[in-house]
Amino acid sequence: MIQPPETIFTDASRVSCDGATGIRSNGTFKPSALGHPRVWLEIDEKGYVECGYCDRRFVLKGGPADTGAEQAA
């Protein structure tokens, strides 16, 4: 069975993804051993954005796509 893509909840509407680590919207840099080129993504009115490389989903906390699942995790 294929695992669903990872979902990351964030307070920032602009996020970066390199496929190897969690969200890095605080400006720190850590090189990735595995993954994909770093891309910057903007969360829009849907309340989430998905990375085109790895399908990781970034959900804005308190936004329209935040279903409260993060509290259960």
All heavy atoms as a GROMACS GRO file, in nm:
protein
  549
    1MET      N    1   0.084  -0.118   0.000
    1MET     CA    2   0.000   0.000   0.000
    1MET      C    3   0.088   0.125   0.000
    1MET      O    4   0.187   0.132   0.071
    1MET     CB    5  -0.090  -0.002   0.123
    1MET     CG    6  -0.181   0.116   0.133
    1MET     SD    7  -0.289   0.094   0.275
    1MET     CE    8  -0.417   0.200   0.226
    2ILE      N    9   0.054   0.222  -0.079
    2ILE     CA   10   0.130   0.346  -0.088
    2ILE      C   11   0.094   0.437   0.028
    2ILE      O   12  -0.024   0.460   0.055
    2ILE     CB   13   0.102   0.417  -0.222
    2ILE    CG1   14   0.148   0.329  -0.338
    2ILE    CG2   15   0.172   0.553  -0.226
    2ILE    CD1   16   0.111   0.383  -0.474
    3GLN      N   17   0.196   0.489   0.095
    3GLN     CA   18   0.174   0.582   0.206
    3GLN      C   19   0.133   0.718   0.152
    3GLN      O   20   0.184   0.762   0.049
    3GLN     CB   21   0.302   0.597   0.288
    3GLN     CG   22   0.345   0.471   0.359
    3GLN     CD   23   0.246   0.431   0.466
    3GLN    OE1   24   0.186   0.514   0.532
    3GLN    NE2   25   0.227   0.301   0.482
    4PRO      N   26   0.042   0.788   0.221
    4PRO     CA   27   0.003   0.922   0.177
    4PRO      C   28   0.120   1.019   0.198
    4PRO      O   29   0.206   0.995   0.282
    4PRO     CB   30  -0.115   0.958   0.267
    4PRO     CG   31  -0.097   0.872   0.387
    4PRO     CD   32  -0.030   0.746   0.340
    5PRO      N   33   0.124   1.127   0.121
    5PRO     CA   34   0.231   1.225   0.138
    5PRO      C   35   0.229   1.286   0.279
    5PRO      O   36   0.125   1.291   0.344
    5PRO     CB   37   0.199   1.333   0.034
    5PRO     CG   38   0.109   1.267  -0.063
    5PRO     CD   39   0.036   1.161   0.013
    6GLU      N   40   0.343   1.331   0.323
    6GLU     CA   41   0.356   1.394   0.454
    6GLU      C   42   0.283   1.528   0.456
    6GLU      O   43   0.286   1.602   0.359
    6GLU     CB   44   0.505   1.415   0.483
    6GLU     CG   45   0.534   1.478   0.616
    6GLU     CD   46   0.682   1.497   0.637
    6GLU    OE1   47   0.762   1.471   0.546
    6GLU    OE2   48   0.719   1.540   0.748
    7THR      N   49   0.219   1.559   0.568
    7THR     CA   50   0.154   1.688   0.587
    7THR      C   51   0.224   1.762   0.698
    7THR      O   52   0.247   1.707   0.805
    7THR     CB   53   0.005   1.670   0.623
    7THR    OG1   54  -0.060   1.602   0.516
    7THR    CG2   55  -0.062   1.804   0.646
    8ILE      N   56   0.259   1.888   0.672
    8ILE     CA   57   0.327   1.973   0.770
    8ILE      C   58   0.239   2.094   0.796
    8ILE      O   59   0.197   2.162   0.702
    8ILE     CB   60   0.465   2.016   0.719
    8ILE    CG1   61   0.553   1.892   0.698
    8ILE    CG2   62   0.530   2.115   0.815
    8ILE    CD1   63   0.687   1.921   0.636
    9PHE      N   64   0.211   2.120   0.923
    9PHE     CA   65   0.133   2.237   0.962
    9PHE      C   66   0.229   2.350   0.996
    9PHE      O   67   0.331   2.327   1.061
    9PHE     CB   68   0.044   2.204   1.082
    9PHE     CG   69  -0.064   2.106   1.047
    9PHE    CD1   70  -0.042   1.970   1.057
    9PHE    CD2   71  -0.186   2.151   1.002
    9PHE    CE1   72  -0.141   1.880   1.024
    9PHE    CE2   73  -0.287   2.061   0.968
    9PHE     CZ   74  -0.264   1.926   0.979
   10THR      N   75   0.198   2.471   0.948
   10THR     CA   76   0.289   2.584   0.964
   10THR      C   77   0.213   2.712   0.996
   10THR      O   78   0.095   2.724   0.964
   10THR     CB   79   0.373   2.603   0.837
   10THR    OG1   80   0.460   2.714   0.855
   10THR    CG2   81   0.287   2.626   0.715
   11ASP      N   82   0.284   2.807   1.057
   11ASP     CA   83   0.229   2.940   1.083
   11ASP      C   84   0.262   3.036   0.970
   11ASP      O   85   0.206   3.144   0.962
   11ASP     CB   86   0.285   2.997   1.214
   11ASP     CG   87   0.237   2.920   1.335
   11ASP    OD1   88   0.119   2.883   1.338
   11ASP    OD2   89   0.318   2.896   1.425
   12ALA      N   90   0.357   2.999   0.884
   12ALA     CA   91   0.405   3.087   0.777
   12ALA      C   92   0.331   3.057   0.646
   12ALA      O   93   0.305   2.942   0.614
   12ALA     CB   94   0.554   3.068   0.756
   13SER      N   95   0.301   3.162   0.570
   13SER     CA   96   0.235   3.141   0.441
   13SER      C   97   0.335   3.116   0.329
   13SER      O   98   0.297   3.072   0.221
   13SER     CB   99   0.147   3.260   0.406
   13SER     OG  100   0.225   3.376   0.394
   14ARG      N  101   0.462   3.142   0.353
   14ARG     CA  102   0.568   3.112   0.256
   14ARG      C  103   0.660   3.008   0.318
   14ARG      O  104   0.714   3.029   0.426
   14ARG     CB  105   0.645   3.238   0.220
   14ARG     CG  106   0.749   3.211   0.115
   14ARG     CD  107   0.823   3.335   0.078
   14ARG     NE  108   0.944   3.294   0.010
   14ARG     CZ  109   0.994   3.350  -0.096
   14ARG    NH1  110   0.937   3.457  -0.144
   14ARG    NH2  111   1.102   3.306  -0.153
   15VAL      N  112   0.677   2.897   0.250
   15VAL     CA  113   0.755   2.786   0.302
   15VAL      C  114   0.854   2.736   0.197
   15VAL      O  115   0.838   2.764   0.079
   15VAL     CB  116   0.664   2.669   0.346
   15VAL    CG1  117   0.573   2.712   0.460
   15VAL    CG2  118   0.580   2.618   0.230
   16SER      N  119   0.954   2.662   0.243
   16SER     CA  120   1.047   2.600   0.150
   16SER      C  121   1.046   2.450   0.171
   16SER      O  122   1.016   2.401   0.280
   16SER     CB  123   1.189   2.655   0.169
   16SER     OG  124   1.242   2.614   0.294
   17CYS      N  125   1.078   2.378   0.065
   17CYS     CA  126   1.080   2.232   0.071
   17CYS      C  127   1.200   2.183  -0.008
   17CYS      O  128   1.226   2.231  -0.119
   17CYS     CB  129   0.951   2.174   0.014
   17CYS     SG  130   0.942   1.993   0.026
   18ASP      N  131   1.275   2.088   0.050
   18ASP     CA  132   1.384   2.024  -0.024
   18ASP      C  133   1.368   1.872  -0.026
   18ASP      O  134   1.456   1.801  -0.071
   18ASP     CB  135   1.520   2.064   0.030
   18ASP     CG  136   1.544   2.018   0.172
   18ASP    OD1  137   1.464   1.938   0.224
   18ASP    OD2  138   1.642   2.063   0.231
   19GLY      N  139   1.255   1.824   0.025
   19GLY     CA  140   1.225   1.683   0.020
   19GLY      C  141   1.294   1.598   0.123
   19GLY      O  142   1.266   1.480   0.134
   20ALA      N  143   1.384   1.656   0.202
   20ALA     CA  144   1.461   1.575   0.296
   20ALA      C  145   1.436   1.611   0.442
   20ALA      O  146   1.460   1.531   0.529
   20ALA     CB  147   1.610   1.590   0.266
   21THR      N  148   1.387   1.730   0.468
   21THR     CA  149   1.366   1.772   0.607
   21THR      C  150   1.234   1.847   0.617
   21THR      O  151   1.168   1.872   0.517
   21THR     CB  152   1.478   1.866   0.654
   21THR    OG1  153   1.485   1.976   0.566
   21THR    CG2  154   1.613   1.796   0.656
   22GLY      N  155   1.199   1.885   0.739
   22GLY     CA  156   1.076   1.960   0.762
   22GLY      C  157   1.086   2.102   0.710
   22GLY      O  158   1.183   2.141   0.644
   23ILE      N  159   0.987   2.178   0.739
   23ILE     CA  160   0.979   2.316   0.692
   23ILE      C  161   1.093   2.400   0.749
   23ILE      O  162   1.132   2.382   0.862
   23ILE     CB  163   0.842   2.374   0.727
   23ILE    CG1  164   0.824   2.509   0.666
   23ILE    CG2  165   0.820   2.381   0.876
   23ILE    CD1  166   0.684   2.562   0.678
   24ARG      N  167   1.145   2.491   0.668
   24ARG     CA  168   1.251   2.581   0.712
   24ARG      C  169   1.213   2.723   0.673
   24ARG      O  170   1.270   2.779   0.580
   24ARG     CB  171   1.382   2.545   0.647
   24ARG     CG  172   1.440   2.416   0.692
   24ARG     CD  173   1.583   2.405   0.640
   24ARG     NE  174   1.627   2.268   0.650
   24ARG     CZ  175   1.662   2.194   0.547
   24ARG    NH1  176   1.660   2.243   0.427
   24ARG    NH2  177   1.700   2.071   0.564
   25SER      N  178   1.120   2.784   0.741
   25SER     CA  179   1.081   2.920   0.706
   25SER      C  180   1.150   3.023   0.794
   25SER      O  181   1.125   3.140   0.783
   25SER     CB  182   0.929   2.937   0.720
   25SER     OG  183   0.891   2.916   0.854
   26ASN      N  184   1.243   2.978   0.880
   26ASN     CA  185   1.312   3.070   0.970
   26ASN      C  186   1.446   3.117   0.916
   26ASN      O  187   1.520   3.185   0.987
   26ASN     CB  188   1.329   3.006   1.108
   26ASN     CG  189   1.414   2.882   1.103
   26ASN    OD1  190   1.460   2.841   0.997
   26ASN    ND2  191   1.434   2.820   1.218
   27GLY      N  192   1.483   3.081   0.795
   27GLY     CA  193   1.604   3.132   0.733
   27GLY      C  194   1.729   3.048   0.757
   27GLY      O  195   1.835   3.081   0.708
   28THR      N  196   1.719   2.940   0.833
   28THR     CA  197   1.837   2.857   0.856
   28THR      C  198   1.863   2.769   0.735
   28THR      O  199   1.773   2.736   0.660
   28THR     CB  200   1.819   2.768   0.980
   28THR    OG1  201   1.707   2.683   0.960
   28THR    CG2  202   1.798   2.851   1.105
   29PHE      N  203   1.986   2.731   0.716
   29PHE     CA  204   2.023   2.648   0.601
   29PHE      C  205   2.091   2.522   0.652
   29PHE      O  206   2.184   2.528   0.730
   29PHE     CB  207   2.117   2.721   0.506
   29PHE     CG  208   2.167   2.632   0.395
   29PHE    CD1  209   2.087   2.601   0.288
   29PHE    CD2  210   2.293   2.577   0.400
   29PHE    CE1  211   2.132   2.518   0.186
   29PHE    CE2  212   2.339   2.493   0.300
   29PHE     CZ  213   2.258   2.465   0.193
   30LYS      N  214   2.042   2.408   0.609
   30LYS     CA  215   2.104   2.279   0.636
   30LYS      C  216   2.102   2.202   0.506
   30LYS      O  217   1.995   2.181   0.448
   30LYS     CB  218   2.025   2.202   0.742
   30LYS     CG  219   2.023   2.269   0.877
   30LYS     CD  220   1.938   2.189   0.972
   30LYS     CE  221   1.919   2.266   1.101
   30LYS     NZ  222   1.819   2.202   1.188
   31PRO      N  223   2.218   2.162   0.453
   31PRO     CA  224   2.218   2.089   0.327
   31PRO      C  225   2.150   1.953   0.342
   31PRO      O  226   2.155   1.891   0.448
   31PRO     CB  227   2.366   2.073   0.294
   31PRO     CG  228   2.435   2.089   0.424
   31PRO     CD  229   2.351   2.179   0.508
   32SER      N  230   2.085   1.909   0.238
   32SER     CA  231   2.016   1.781   0.242
   32SER      C  232   2.096   1.674   0.170
   32SER      O  233   2.154   1.698   0.065
   32SER     CB  234   1.877   1.792   0.180
   32SER     OG  235   1.889   1.832   0.046
   33ALA      N  236   2.101   1.557   0.229
   33ALA     CA  237   2.172   1.446   0.168
   33ALA      C  238   2.084   1.379   0.062
   33ALA      O  239   2.134   1.329  -0.038
   33ALA     CB  240   2.212   1.346   0.273
   34LEU      N  241   1.956   1.376   0.086
   34LEU     CA  242   1.861   1.316  -0.006
   34LEU      C  243   1.752   1.419  -0.031
   34LEU      O  244   1.733   1.512   0.044
   34LEU     CB  245   1.798   1.191   0.054
   34LEU     CG  246   1.896   1.081   0.091
   34LEU    CD1  247   1.824   0.972   0.169
   34LEU    CD2  248   1.960   1.022  -0.032
   35GLY      N  249   1.678   1.402  -0.134
   35GLY     CA  250   1.567   1.493  -0.158
   35GLY      C  251   1.568   1.550  -0.298
   35GLY      O  252   1.600   1.481  -0.394
   36HIS      N  253   1.536   1.679  -0.308
   36HIS     CA  254   1.526   1.747  -0.437
   36HIS      C  255   1.574   1.890  -0.420
   36HIS      O  256   1.601   1.935  -0.308
   36HIS     CB  257   1.382   1.741  -0.489
   36HIS     CG  258   1.280   1.800  -0.396
   36HIS    ND1  259   1.269   1.936  -0.373
   36HIS    CD2  260   1.184   1.742  -0.321
   36HIS    CE1  261   1.170   1.958  -0.288
   36HIS    NE2  262   1.117   1.842  -0.254
   37PRO      N  263   1.588   1.966  -0.527
   37PRO     CA  264   1.629   2.106  -0.514
   37PRO      C  265   1.531   2.183  -0.424
   37PRO      O  266   1.410   2.155  -0.426
   37PRO     CB  267   1.622   2.161  -0.657
   37PRO     CG  268   1.630   2.041  -0.744
   37PRO     CD  269   1.566   1.928  -0.667
   38ARG      N  270   1.582   2.275  -0.347
   38ARG     CA  271   1.496   2.356  -0.260
   38ARG      C  272   1.406   2.444  -0.345
   38ARG      O  273   1.451   2.511  -0.438
   38ARG     CB  274   1.580   2.444  -0.168
   38ARG     CG  275   1.491   2.529  -0.077
   38ARG     CD  276   1.570   2.616   0.013
   38ARG     NE  277   1.642   2.529   0.103
   38ARG     CZ  278   1.717   2.572   0.200
   38ARG    NH1  279   1.732   2.700   0.221
   38ARG    NH2  280   1.781   2.488   0.279
   39VAL      N  281   1.278   2.442  -0.312
   39VAL     CA  282   1.179   2.527  -0.378
   39VAL      C  283   1.105   2.606  -0.272
   39VAL      O  284   1.087   2.560  -0.160
   39VAL     CB  285   1.079   2.445  -0.464
   39VAL    CG1  286   1.148   2.381  -0.582
   39VAL    CG2  287   1.009   2.339  -0.381
   40TRP      N  288   1.064   2.727  -0.308
   40TRP     CA  289   0.984   2.812  -0.220
   40TRP      C  290   0.840   2.807  -0.268
   40TRP      O  291   0.813   2.817  -0.387
   40TRP     CB  292   1.036   2.955  -0.221
   40TRP     CG  293   1.166   2.964  -0.149
   40TRP    CD1  294   1.292   2.954  -0.202
   40TRP    CD2  295   1.185   2.982  -0.009
   40TRP    NE1  296   1.386   2.964  -0.104
   40TRP    CE2  297   1.323   2.982   0.016
   40TRP    CE3  298   1.097   2.997   0.098
   40TRP    CZ2  299   1.375   2.998   0.144
   40TRP    CZ3  300   1.150   3.012   0.225
   40TRP    CH2  301   1.287   3.012   0.246
   41LEU      N  302   0.747   2.790  -0.174
   41LEU     CA  303   0.607   2.773  -0.206
   41LEU      C  304   0.525   2.875  -0.127
   41LEU      O  305   0.558   2.908  -0.014
   41LEU     CB  306   0.561   2.632  -0.169
   41LEU     CG  307   0.646   2.518  -0.226
   41LEU    CD1  308   0.618   2.388  -0.155
   41LEU    CD2  309   0.623   2.505  -0.374
   42GLU      N  310   0.416   2.922  -0.186
   42GLU     CA  311   0.328   3.021  -0.122
   42GLU      C  312   0.191   2.958  -0.099
   42GLU      O  313   0.128   2.909  -0.193
   42GLU     CB  314   0.316   3.144  -0.212
   42GLU     CG  315   0.249   3.260  -0.147
   42GLU     CD  316   0.336   3.332  -0.047
   42GLU    OE1  317   0.458   3.336  -0.065
   42GLU    OE2  318   0.281   3.385   0.051
   43ILE      N  319   0.145   2.959   0.025
   43ILE     CA  320   0.013   2.907   0.058
   43ILE      C  321  -0.091   3.010   0.016
   43ILE      O  322  -0.082   3.127   0.053
   43ILE     CB  323   0.002   2.875   0.208
   43ILE    CG1  324   0.104   2.765   0.243
   43ILE    CG2  325  -0.139   2.832   0.244
   43ILE    CD1  326   0.114   2.734   0.390
   44ASP      N  327  -0.190   2.968  -0.062
   44ASP     CA  328  -0.291   3.061  -0.114
   44ASP      C  329  -0.422   3.051  -0.037
   44ASP      O  330  -0.426   2.998   0.074
   44ASP     CB  331  -0.312   3.039  -0.264
   44ASP     CG  332  -0.363   2.900  -0.298
   44ASP    OD1  333  -0.404   2.827  -0.206
   44ASP    OD2  334  -0.364   2.866  -0.417
   45GLU      N  335  -0.530   3.096  -0.098
   45GLU     CA  336  -0.660   3.101  -0.030
   45GLU      C  337  -0.716   2.964   0.006
   45GLU      O  338  -0.808   2.953   0.087
   45GLU     CB  339  -0.762   3.180  -0.115
   45GLU     CG  340  -0.802   3.113  -0.244
   45GLU     CD  341  -0.706   3.138  -0.360
   45GLU    OE1  342  -0.616   3.223  -0.347
   45GLU    OE2  343  -0.720   3.070  -0.463
   46LYS      N  344  -0.663   2.858  -0.054
   46LYS     CA  345  -0.707   2.722  -0.018
   46LYS      C  346  -0.658   2.682   0.121
   46LYS      O  347  -0.713   2.592   0.182
   46LYS     CB  348  -0.655   2.620  -0.120
   46LYS     CG  349  -0.706   2.640  -0.261
   46LYS     CD  350  -0.650   2.534  -0.353
   46LYS     CE  351  -0.500   2.553  -0.361
   46LYS     NZ  352  -0.433   2.478  -0.466
   47GLY      N  353  -0.552   2.748   0.167
   47GLY     CA  354  -0.498   2.718   0.300
   47GLY      C  355  -0.389   2.614   0.300
   47GLY      O  356  -0.340   2.575   0.405
   48TYR      N  357  -0.349   2.569   0.181
   48TYR     CA  358  -0.241   2.470   0.173
   48TYR      C  359  -0.170   2.483   0.038
   48TYR      O  360  -0.220   2.546  -0.055
   48TYR     CB  361  -0.293   2.328   0.191
   48TYR     CG  362  -0.374   2.276   0.074
   48TYR    CD1  363  -0.313   2.206  -0.029
   48TYR    CD2  364  -0.511   2.300   0.066
   48TYR    CE1  365  -0.388   2.159  -0.137
   48TYR    CE2  366  -0.585   2.253  -0.041
   48TYR     CZ  367  -0.524   2.183  -0.140
   48TYR     OH  368  -0.596   2.138  -0.248
   49VAL      N  369  -0.053   2.422   0.031
   49VAL     CA  370   0.021   2.412  -0.095
   49VAL      C  371   0.093   2.277  -0.094
   49VAL      O  372   0.131   2.227   0.012
   49VAL     CB  373   0.120   2.530  -0.112
   49VAL    CG1  374   0.232   2.526  -0.010
   49VAL    CG2  375   0.177   2.534  -0.252
   50GLU      N  376   0.108   2.218  -0.212
   50GLU     CA  377   0.177   2.090  -0.224
   50GLU      C  378   0.304   2.109  -0.306
   50GLU      O  379   0.304   2.180  -0.407
   50GLU     CB  380   0.086   1.987  -0.289
   50GLU     CG  381  -0.031   1.950  -0.202
   50GLU     CD  382  -0.126   1.852  -0.267
   50GLU    OE1  383  -0.114   1.830  -0.390
   50GLU    OE2  384  -0.212   1.799  -0.197
   51CYS      N  385   0.409   2.043  -0.263
   51CYS     CA  386   0.537   2.048  -0.334
   51CYS      C  387   0.523   1.970  -0.464
   51CYS      O  388   0.475   1.856  -0.464
   51CYS     CB  389   0.648   1.991  -0.248
   51CYS     SG  390   0.806   1.982  -0.333
   52GLY      N  391   0.566   2.027  -0.574
   52GLY     CA  392   0.561   1.961  -0.704
   52GLY      C  393   0.659   1.847  -0.719
   52GLY      O  394   0.642   1.762  -0.806
   53TYR      N  395   0.762   1.843  -0.635
   53TYR     CA  396   0.860   1.735  -0.642
   53TYR      C  397   0.818   1.614  -0.558
   53TYR      O  398   0.817   1.502  -0.606
   53TYR     CB  399   0.997   1.783  -0.590
   53TYR     CG  400   1.073   1.870  -0.686
   53TYR    CD1  401   1.072   2.007  -0.672
   53TYR    CD2  402   1.149   1.814  -0.788
   53TYR    CE1  403   1.144   2.089  -0.759
   53TYR    CE2  404   1.221   1.894  -0.876
   53TYR     CZ  405   1.217   2.031  -0.860
   53TYR     OH  406   1.288   2.111  -0.946
   54CYS      N  407   0.788   1.637  -0.431
   54CYS     CA  408   0.767   1.524  -0.339
   54CYS      C  409   0.624   1.511  -0.288
   54CYS      O  410   0.596   1.420  -0.210
   54CYS     CB  411   0.863   1.536  -0.221
   54CYS     SG  412   0.833   1.678  -0.113
   55ASP      N  413   0.534   1.599  -0.328
   55ASP     CA  414   0.393   1.596  -0.289
   55ASP      C  415   0.370   1.626  -0.141
   55ASP      O  416   0.259   1.607  -0.091
   55ASP     CB  417   0.325   1.464  -0.324
   55ASP     CG  418   0.314   1.442  -0.473
   55ASP    OD1  419   0.307   1.543  -0.546
   55ASP    OD2  420   0.314   1.326  -0.518
   56ARG      N  421   0.473   1.670  -0.069
   56ARG     CA  422   0.454   1.708   0.071
   56ARG      C  423   0.355   1.823   0.075
   56ARG      O  424   0.361   1.915  -0.006
   56ARG     CB  425   0.588   1.751   0.129
   56ARG     CG  426   0.580   1.785   0.277
   56ARG     CD  427   0.717   1.822   0.328
   56ARG     NE  428   0.794   1.700   0.344
   56ARG     CZ  429   0.925   1.698   0.363
   56ARG    NH1  430   0.994   1.809   0.366
   56ARG    NH2  431   0.988   1.584   0.378
   57ARG      N  432   0.260   1.818   0.168
   57ARG     CA  433   0.156   1.921   0.179
   57ARG      C  434   0.185   2.009   0.300
   57ARG      O  435   0.206   1.960   0.410
   57ARG     CB  436   0.019   1.857   0.193
   57ARG     CG  437  -0.092   1.960   0.206
   57ARG     CD  438  -0.227   1.895   0.216
   57ARG     NE  439  -0.270   1.858   0.081
   57ARG     CZ  440  -0.396   1.842   0.046
   57ARG    NH1  441  -0.493   1.856   0.134
   57ARG    NH2  442  -0.426   1.809  -0.077
   58PHE      N  443   0.184   2.139   0.277
   58PHE     CA  444   0.202   2.238   0.383
   58PHE      C  445   0.068   2.305   0.407
   58PHE      O  446   0.009   2.361   0.315
   58PHE     CB  447   0.306   2.342   0.342
   58PHE     CG  448   0.443   2.283   0.322
   58PHE    CD1  449   0.484   2.237   0.198
   58PHE    CD2  450   0.531   2.274   0.428
   58PHE    CE1  451   0.609   2.183   0.180
   58PHE    CE2  452   0.657   2.219   0.411
   58PHE     CZ  453   0.696   2.173   0.287
   59VAL      N  454   0.018   2.295   0.532
   59VAL     CA  455  -0.113   2.348   0.568
   59VAL      C  456  -0.094   2.464   0.665
   59VAL      O  457  -0.023   2.453   0.764
   59VAL     CB  458  -0.200   2.238   0.633
   59VAL    CG1  459  -0.334   2.295   0.678
   59VAL    CG2  460  -0.221   2.123   0.536
   60LEU      N  461  -0.161   2.575   0.635
   60LEU     CA  462  -0.154   2.694   0.721
   60LEU      C  463  -0.242   2.671   0.843
   60LEU      O  464  -0.361   2.642   0.831
   60LEU     CB  465  -0.202   2.817   0.643
   60LEU     CG  466  -0.187   2.950   0.712
   60LEU    CD1  467  -0.040   2.982   0.741
   60LEU    CD2  468  -0.248   3.060   0.627
   61LYS      N  469  -0.181   2.682   0.962
   61LYS     CA  470  -0.256   2.664   1.086
   61LYS      C  471  -0.366   2.769   1.094
   61LYS      O  472  -0.343   2.887   1.071
   61LYS     CB  473  -0.165   2.678   1.207
   61LYS     CG  474  -0.066   2.566   1.223
   61LYS     CD  475   0.020   2.589   1.344
   61LYS     CE  476   0.126   2.483   1.356
   61LYS     NZ  477   0.218   2.511   1.468
   62GLY      N  478  -0.487   2.724   1.125
   62GLY     CA  479  -0.601   2.813   1.135
   62GLY      C  480  -0.662   2.851   1.002
   62GLY      O  481  -0.760   2.923   0.997
   63GLY      N  482  -0.605   2.803   0.892
   63GLY     CA  483  -0.656   2.834   0.758
   63GLY      C  484  -0.769   2.740   0.720
   63GLY      O  485  -0.807   2.649   0.795
   64PRO      N  486  -0.825   2.758   0.599
   64PRO     CA  487  -0.939   2.677   0.556
   64PRO      C  488  -0.909   2.526   0.545
   64PRO      O  489  -1.000   2.446   0.558
   64PRO     CB  490  -0.976   2.733   0.419
   64PRO     CG  491  -0.876   2.836   0.386
   64PRO     CD  492  -0.788   2.859   0.503
   65ALA      N  493  -0.784   2.489   0.525
   65ALA     CA  494  -0.750   2.347   0.511
   65ALA      C  495  -0.710   2.283   0.644
   65ALA      O  496  -0.692   2.162   0.651
   65ALA     CB  497  -0.636   2.330   0.410
   66ASP      N  498  -0.701   2.361   0.751
   66ASP     CA  499  -0.664   2.310   0.883
   66ASP      C  500  -0.790   2.248   0.945
   66ASP      O  501  -0.878   2.318   0.992
   66ASP     CB  502  -0.610   2.422   0.970
   66ASP     CG  503  -0.561   2.372   1.106
   66ASP    OD1  504  -0.570   2.250   1.132
   66ASP    OD2  505  -0.513   2.455   1.184
   67THR      N  506  -0.794   2.115   0.944
   67THR     CA  507  -0.912   2.045   0.994
   67THR      C  508  -0.898   2.006   1.141
   67THR      O  509  -0.982   1.934   1.192
   67THR     CB  510  -0.937   1.918   0.912
   67THR    OG1  511  -0.820   1.834   0.925
   67THR    CG2  512  -0.962   1.951   0.767
   68GLY      N  513  -0.790   2.050   1.205
   68GLY     CA  514  -0.767   2.014   1.344
   68GLY      C  515  -0.697   1.881   1.360
   68GLY      O  516  -0.681   1.831   1.471
   69ALA      N  517  -0.651   1.821   1.250
   69ALA     CA  518  -0.583   1.692   1.257
   69ALA      C  519  -0.451   1.700   1.328
   69ALA      O  520  -0.404   1.603   1.384
   69ALA     CB  521  -0.563   1.637   1.115
   70GLU      N  522  -0.388   1.818   1.331
   70GLU     CA  523  -0.259   1.831   1.396
   70GLU      C  524  -0.270   1.812   1.547
   70GLU      O  525  -0.178   1.766   1.611
   70GLU     CB  526  -0.192   1.963   1.364
   70GLU     CG  527  -0.257   2.083   1.431
   70GLU     CD  528  -0.175   2.208   1.416
   70GLU    OE1  529  -0.054   2.203   1.443
   70GLU    OE2  530  -0.232   2.309   1.378
   71GLN      N  531  -0.384   1.847   1.607
   71GLN     CA  532  -0.401   1.828   1.750
   71GLN      C  533  -0.411   1.679   1.784
   71GLN      O  534  -0.372   1.637   1.892
   71GLN     CB  535  -0.526   1.900   1.802
   71GLN     CG  536  -0.510   2.052   1.809
   71GLN     CD  537  -0.535   2.121   1.677
   71GLN    OE1  538  -0.598   2.066   1.588
   71GLN    NE2  539  -0.485   2.241   1.663
   72ALA      N  540  -0.465   1.600   1.693
   72ALA     CA  541  -0.480   1.457   1.716
   72ALA      C  542  -0.348   1.384   1.699
   72ALA      O  543  -0.329   1.277   1.752
   72ALA     CB  544  -0.584   1.398   1.621
   73ALA      N  545  -0.255   1.441   1.622
   73ALA     CA  546  -0.127   1.374   1.596
   73ALA      C  547  -0.032   1.387   1.710
   73ALA      O  548  -0.042   1.463   1.797
   73ALA     CB  549  -0.064   1.433   1.470
   0.00000   0.00000   0.00000
